[in-house]
Amino acid sequence: MKLVFMRHAEAVEVPENGERALTAKGHRDAEKMGRMLRSSGWQWTEVRSSPVLRARQTAEHIAPLLHTQHRIDPLLQPGVTPEQFLGGLDGLVQSSAQLCIFHMPDIAYVASRLLGIESSHLFFSPGSALAINMASRGGECIQIFQYQPDFIG
């Protein structure tokens, strides 16, 4: 199965109502990453996002481009541990691809655990995505790609 970890796109620094919304650049970057992910040709089963506004807004741009549903997943809110994340992978099909949109530093902790490297070796700028192939649930993983929106057309 392919898991793509994406950090929410760029958000405003100072929230108006307590939640940080995407900036204009964040909206553009989310669309750009959605088009890039669509070009993979993968069979997308779902886009999961943190319930936090900036992650939801990122997912709302991408899910339609991948022709799949967006599911708000409380598991992806800030503070998720690698163990909690892995426990939420039930039901994934080996040939499927799933996008998970959440937050730093949690995204680095989860990805590094699956890849068997230190979290300090991973960099997730806003809107960036890292894809891994997982041979089986909890099994060996390899990195497929990592993209940042500023470096794709």
C-alpha positions, 0 to 999 in steps of 0.5 A: 500500500502507498501512504502519502504524508502531507503537511497542511499548506501554508497558513496565516501566522495570526489566527482571526478566530483561533484557527489558522486558515490557508493563505492565498499561496497555501490554496495555490500550493494545495491545488498544485500538489493535488495535480501532482498527486493525480499524475501518479496514476495511483488508485486513491482510496481516501484523503484523510485530514486532521480536523484542524482548519488548515489541514481540512482546507488543504484536503478540500482542494486535493480530494476532488482532484484525486476523485476520492472522498475527504474524511476528517480523522481525529487521529491526525490532530496534533499530538498523534504518536506513530503507534496511534497512527499505525493502529488506524491503518486497518482496512487498507488494501495492498494496491491502494494509495491513501493521503494523510494530511496533518501537522509537524512535528507529528508527520516527521515522527510517523514517517521516520518510524515507518522508514526507520530513520531519525525524524530530524532527517525529514523536512516537511515545509508547508504543503510538502508530501512524502510517499512511502510504499508499505509492503504490509501493515507494520512491515518494511517501508521504502520512500517513493518520493518527496515533493515541496510545492515550491519546486513543482510546476 
